[in-house]
Amino acid sequence: DEFVVLIELPDYEDTDFLTTCQNYSLIGLDTPHPILQIDDKFFRGTYHDTIGTNLFFQDNQSTLVPSLTPDKRYTFACTGTKKIRFERILLKKKNDSLNENM
């Protein structure tokens, strides 16, 4: 099955963080807690139902965007009723217990 979800990064809503990102990776979409990596930052997601329906639009380059901006024209793409809310997580290297015990 194929479906569209809205991705939320609440800690970064009022920043230009996403406009400066170079790379991203999204894994585990079929799990309860997908992981999103944006450059060197990691985020853990949780699925939520939305209140109402999200409308998705695309610009001339066929990029899905969450809202309209006055300087571009968009066409309707699809709807969705799910979102993934991502919170920042910090990762630690896993210690090799065999080397520590020697």
C-alpha positions as CSV (number, residue, x, y, z in Angstrom):
1,D,0.0,0.0,0.0
2,E,1.1,3.5,-0.7
3,F,0.1,6.5,1.4
4,V,1.2,10.1,2.2
5,V,2.1,11.3,5.7
6,L,2.9,14.7,7.0
7,I,6.3,15.0,8.7
8,E,6.5,17.3,11.7
9,L,9.7,18.6,13.2
10,P,8.3,20.8,16.0
11,D,11.7,21.9,17.4
12,Y,12.7,23.3,14.0
13,E,9.4,24.9,12.7
14,D,10.7,28.5,13.2
15,T,14.2,28.0,11.8
16,D,15.8,27.7,8.4
17,F,17.2,24.3,9.4
18,L,15.6,22.4,6.5
19,T,16.7,24.9,3.8
20,T,20.4,24.3,4.7
21,C,20.3,20.5,4.8
22,Q,22.3,18.5,2.4
23,N,21.4,14.9,3.0
24,Y,18.6,12.9,4.6
25,S,17.6,9.3,5.2
26,L,14.3,7.9,6.5
27,I,14.2,4.3,7.7
28,G,11.6,2.1,9.4
29,L,8.5,3.7,7.9
30,D,6.8,0.3,8.5
31,T,7.7,0.4,12.2
32,P,5.9,2.3,15.1
33,H,9.0,4.6,15.5
34,P,10.7,5.5,12.2
35,I,14.1,7.1,12.3
36,L,15.0,10.2,10.3
37,Q,18.5,11.4,9.8
38,I,19.1,14.9,8.4
39,D,22.8,15.6,7.9
40,D,24.3,14.7,11.3
41,K,21.1,14.9,13.4
42,F,18.8,12.0,14.2
43,F,15.1,12.0,15.0
44,R,12.7,9.4,16.3
45,G,9.2,9.5,15.0
46,T,5.8,8.6,16.3
47,Y,2.7,8.2,14.1
48,H,-0.4,10.2,14.9
49,D,-3.9,10.7,13.4
50,T,-4.4,14.3,12.2
51,I,-7.4,16.4,13.2
52,G,-9.1,16.7,9.8
53,T,-7.4,16.1,6.5
54,N,-4.1,17.3,5.3
55,L,-4.1,18.7,1.8
56,F,-0.8,18.3,-0.2
57,F,0.1,20.5,-3.2
58,Q,3.0,20.3,-5.6
59,D,4.8,22.9,-7.6
60,N,6.1,22.7,-11.1
61,Q,8.9,20.5,-10.1
62,S,6.5,17.9,-8.6
63,T,7.7,18.4,-5.0
64,L,5.1,17.9,-2.3
65,V,4.8,20.9,-0.1
66,P,2.7,21.4,3.1
67,S,1.4,24.9,2.4
68,L,1.0,27.6,-0.2
69,T,3.3,30.5,-0.7
70,P,2.2,33.6,-2.5
71,D,5.1,33.7,-5.1
72,K,4.5,30.3,-6.6
73,R,1.6,28.4,-8.2
74,Y,0.7,25.0,-6.9
75,T,-1.7,22.2,-8.0
76,F,-3.5,19.8,-5.7
77,A,-1.7,16.5,-5.3
78,C,-3.4,14.4,-2.6
79,T,-4.8,14.2,0.9
80,G,-3.6,12.4,4.1
81,T,-4.9,11.7,7.6
82,K,-1.6,10.6,9.2
83,K,1.4,12.4,10.4
84,I,4.8,11.5,11.9
85,R,6.0,13.7,14.7
86,F,9.8,13.6,14.9
87,E,11.7,14.5,18.1
88,R,15.5,14.9,18.2
89,I,17.5,12.0,19.7
90,L,21.2,11.8,20.6
91,L,23.0,8.6,19.7
92,K,25.9,7.1,21.6
93,K,28.4,4.6,20.3
94,K,27.8,1.1,21.5
95,N,30.7,-0.1,23.7
96,D,32.3,-3.4,22.8
97,S,31.8,-5.3,26.1
98,L,34.4,-8.0,25.1
99,N,37.2,-5.4,24.9
100,E,36.2,-3.8,28.2
101,N,36.4,-7.1,30.1
102,M,39.9,-7.9,28.9
